[in-house]
Amino acid sequence: MRGPACVRVSGALCFALCVVGCTTAPGVPASAAGGTIVEGTIAAIDTQPWTYDGNAVIRIDTADRGSVHVELPARWNLCRAAPVDVAALAVGMRVRAVGAAGGEGGLVVCQDAAHRLVPVE
């Protein structure tokens, strides 16, 4: 594909990416401190993305929101939040996550000092 058709397709793809990138995460409530809070049971822990500088993903099953993906950045030194002790987490453990709303109803633990992922006692 060359010429004007290529420009139209490229423009349409750029527009689609902009629309998707600007959508908000549905169904995750904000706390009074400006973060998003979810509580539930760890269903999966995936730290493999850290090997290529991506975000690790902890999947939490909640009673009222279903499955929520909590992202943990590879570069904690760039975050205001304290690093999460992933080695202390296990599938089946009840946890509370506080973070910024991310894509598709998930959240990211990083942007604020109040963000965290901790076991619920």
N, C-alpha and C positions, 0 to 999 in steps of 0.2 A: 504494500500500500504506500503510495507516494503522493505528494502534492497536497491539494486542499482536503482530500479525504483524510489524510493522516493528521492534519491540523485539527479537523473537526473531532476525530476520535480522541486525540490527545486532550483537547479542550473538555470533551464530555467526561473523560476519566478524571481529570483534575477537579471538575465540578463535583463529581460523585464522591471523591475523596474528601473534599471540603464539607459536603453535607454530612457524611458519616462521621467525620472528626468533630463536628459541632453538636452532635446529639448528646443528650444528657442520659445519665444512668437512671433507669426507672426502678421504683420500688425499694430504694434504700434510704432510710430516714437519716436526717442530719441531727447531730447532737447540739446541745446548747453551745458547745465550744467551737462549733464550725466544722467538726469532723463527722465522719459517718461511723456508726457503731453497729456491729453485727455480733451475735453470739450463737454458738452452735457447736457441732462435733466435727473434728477434722476427719475428712473422708479420704484425702490424698495429699501427699507432699511431693512436689516436683522441684528439685534444686538443680536439675540438669541445665536449665537455661543460664545459670551462673557461669558455666564453663565457657560460654561465648558472650559474656557481658550482658546477658538478658536478665529479666526479672524472674526470680523463683516464684512458684505459684502454690499456695496452700488452698485447697478446696475445702470450704466449710459448709456442711449441711445444716440449714436452719429450719426451725419448725414453721416459721411464717413466710420465709422468702425463698425457700428451696436452696439450691446450691449457689454459693457465693465464692468467687475467686478472689483471693487476697494476694496481691503482688508484693514481693520483697525485693527491692533493688539490689543489684550486684555491687554497686558503689555506695556503700553506707556512708563513706566520708563526705558525700555530697548531700546527705540528708540531715535534717534537723532532728529527726526521731532517733532514739537510741537503737542500736542493732538488735534484731530479734534473735534469741537463742534457739535456732532451729534444731540443734541437737537435743534440746530438752522437750521438743514436741514429738507427738506420736499419733498415728491414726487411731481414732476412737476417743481421743482426749477432748474434753470440753474446753473451749477457748472463747475469748472476747477479742475482737479486732476493732481498732479505731484507726481510720485513715481517710484519705481523700477519695471521693467517688471517682471510679474509673469506668472504663468501657463495659457495656453489657451488664450493668448491675454490680460489678465488682468494686474493689477499692484497692488503693495503694498506700502502704505504710511507709511514709518518708517525709512529707512536706512540713510537718509541724512537730514540735517537741512532745506534744500530747499523743501523737500517733504511736500505736503499739499493737502487738499480738501477744497475748498472755493467757496462760491457763486460768480457768475459772475454778475457784476452790469451793 
